[in-house]
Amino acid sequence: MLWPLPELLITGFTQTFLRPRLFEDLRLDGTGMGDAGAAALAAALREGRAPALRTLYVGDNAFGAAAAAELKAACAARGVRAM
């Protein structure tokens, strides 16, 4: 794990940084993201934020199976590859 990333930081990130940007890869692996962070990220993807995103790296985090399934579904709906 790189550092424990508070859920509030992930939520703020999804609300501000994931506005239309032209990046294709986002690395959030090993950040300690939990269920709330994964849910915020899934919601941002469903809302169409980061439209150029093609690959999302979220391995080695602290979110559970239900949050992982929600995030995986949001990625699949957008054609984003989750790693």
N, C-alpha and C positions, 0 to 999 in steps of 0.2 A: 504494500500500500504506500502510495506517495505521501499522502497526508489525509487526515480525517476531514472530509468536506462536509460542513454542517448542512442540514436539510434546507435551512433558510437561504444559504448561499446558492444552492442548486435552483431553488424556486426563483430567487431574484435573477439568476442567470437566464433562466428560461423566459422570464418576463421582459428582460431588457436586451440581452445579447442576441437571442434567437429571433430577432426581428429580421426581415429579409436581408440576408447576407449571402455573399457568393463563395462560401466555403463548402467543400465537398466531404471532408472528413472531420470528425469531432472525436477527440480522445478524452474520455472521462473514465477510463479504466483505472482501477486501483485507487480511487479517490475516497472510498468509504461511503459512497452514496447508499442511502437507505431507501425504505419503501416510499416515503414522502417525496424524496428527490426523483425517484424513478417515475412516480405518478405525475409529478410536475413536468418532467421531460416528455412523457407520453402525451400529456395534454397539449403541450406546446407543438408536438409533431402533428397531432390531430387538428390543431388550429391552423396548420399550414406554415408555421414558422420555419426558418432556415430552408427555403424551398430548393436550394441547390444541393442540400445534404444527400450524400449517397452512401456513406459508411459511418456508423456510430460504434465506437469502441466502449463497451461498458462492462467488460469482464472484471473479475476480482473485486467485487463490491459487496455491500452488506444487505442489499434488498432481497426479499424472499421470493418464493415461487410465484405467488399471485401477482406481485409487482413486475416480475420478470415477464410473465405472460402478457400483462397489459402493455408493457413496453414493446415486446416482440410484435404484438398485434398492431400497435400504432406504427411501428417501422414497416411491417408488411404492407399495411394499407397505403403507405407513401412510397413503397419501393425502395426503402432504405435498408441496407444490409447491416444487421446488428451483429457485432462480434463480441 
